[in-house]
């Protein structure tokens, strides 16, 4: 590989390839596309620009995979986590198209947990576990059943499968409880106040889903409107607790304990949230001792779980199974393996066909969205990505590497992926905008999904985009992967940054700012 790269360097291909790979930001499995794209002005017929992947350094358009899972792509998941932080923080303190007045609206941070399906190894505060041992934080026994033979694996998997329906039913009951406390009907509530929230699903060590959510009350027109006088944090706290206690979802299945017994008569089963419901007012002093919980605490805590799935906490898989026999090649915990087996066998039964348990066996039965938000809570991930793409497009274009046509013909076999030009004219800042040109967030007076010519807002959009893209594969080719490894190990000079005063650590927090204290009130009471 080194000799191959030496030939590319001698031919002048190495620098453009390095720049194109550098534009991926360290993506582990980039998407490779071939094709072309032409933008022209329909009013004048003038071709604004043309891109052909044959003229790119790698002969293909390389795009980041954008995977949110840390186990699949650490680089892309980091960007996803930062975007989620900005999305959550904007709904708490304003910014990103959200007025700063939302910081004065009633807001709470709530955690809804799953019920118990059998005793498990845990850390119940200062007391030892039921087994008599004080488990350390990294103990692999945490979350595993004390007696796997008596653990309700069927009920645990089915509860995960019904968790999305539980959340949807909870939001309905929450609006009813708020209207009841305000002396209004549910239909007239929308004329007085609006409920906005953002939630993320997290796996506990025992493999059960629980929800972290930020809930806010706005005025009738959204975050820019002042909420009514009766809308208080205390009212929202009581409404969340009452709604969580009332939420039920019915399901028909043969048995809840162990393997299903066909001889038993099928009866309705009510799924509900666990008894431990934690509701805290944001910026209150009772959340982390003497330190107030700020919007930064909440946004960082929720964003942390935006890139983690069952594979990180419960020790299961980060990809779907085609056959159950594939589990033999993975190093899983016995508890996770039994939950996957239970989901797979339950998925073969007609009464559970609508739950698609086999398709979501790697997620231990959970098939809902891990992160959701109401339309008026704050900005969107699409808007944040469009802003980043627009910023990259405005950056100065790097100088193109001069090319000798004779040299290109002589070394036509050298470019990776069939490319025949060493120019990097489109290899850096336009990789993402090549696919989003003409399809980013609209400005004033534009149709949704289109942007103005030359990025200007106002007036009709006269830019026509004609493109054809074909999927070529995922992951870098061997030569480019070797080059990416070399670039990753090469130390880069650090740019000078203005000095910032370090904040003094809080009392009881030797490491300074952290979000770990948010888990303290939730873990209390033997939640694994």
Secondary structure as GFF3:
##gff-version 3
##sequence-region A 1 528
A	DSSP	alpha_helix	2	11	.	.	.	ID=ss1
A	DSSP	alpha_helix	14	22	.	.	.	ID=ss2
A	DSSP	beta_strand	31	41	.	.	.	ID=ss3
A	DSSP	beta_strand	47	52	.	.	.	ID=ss4
A	DSSP	three_ten_helix	53	55	.	.	.	ID=ss5
A	DSSP	beta_strand	61	63	.	.	.	ID=ss6
A	DSSP	alpha_helix	74	93	.	.	.	ID=ss7
A	DSSP	three_ten_helix	100	104	.	.	.	ID=ss8
A	DSSP	beta_strand	107	114	.	.	.	ID=ss9
A	DSSP	three_ten_helix	148	150	.	.	.	ID=ss10
A	DSSP	alpha_helix	153	182	.	.	.	ID=ss11
A	DSSP	alpha_helix	186	189	.	.	.	ID=ss12
A	DSSP	beta_strand	194	203	.	.	.	ID=ss13
A	DSSP	beta_strand	209	218	.	.	.	ID=ss14
A	DSSP	alpha_helix	233	246	.	.	.	ID=ss15
A	DSSP	beta_strand	249	253	.	.	.	ID=ss16
A	DSSP	beta_strand	267	271	.	.	.	ID=ss17
A	DSSP	beta_strand	273	281	.	.	.	ID=ss18
A	DSSP	alpha_helix	295	304	.	.	.	ID=ss19
A	DSSP	three_ten_helix	305	307	.	.	.	ID=ss20
A	DSSP	alpha_helix	310	313	.	.	.	ID=ss21
A	DSSP	three_ten_helix	324	329	.	.	.	ID=ss22
A	DSSP	alpha_helix	334	346	.	.	.	ID=ss23
A	DSSP	three_ten_helix	350	355	.	.	.	ID=ss24
A	DSSP	three_ten_helix	361	363	.	.	.	ID=ss25
A	DSSP	beta_strand	371	373	.	.	.	ID=ss26
A	DSSP	alpha_helix	381	394	.	.	.	ID=ss27
A	DSSP	alpha_helix	405	410	.	.	.	ID=ss28
A	DSSP	three_ten_helix	416	418	.	.	.	ID=ss29
A	DSSP	alpha_helix	433	436	.	.	.	ID=ss30
A	DSSP	three_ten_helix	453	455	.	.	.	ID=ss31
A	DSSP	beta_strand	463	474	.	.	.	ID=ss32
A	DSSP	alpha_helix	478	489	.	.	.	ID=ss33
A	DSSP	three_ten_helix	516	519	.	.	.	ID=ss34
A	DSSP	alpha_helix	520	523	.	.	.	ID=ss35
###
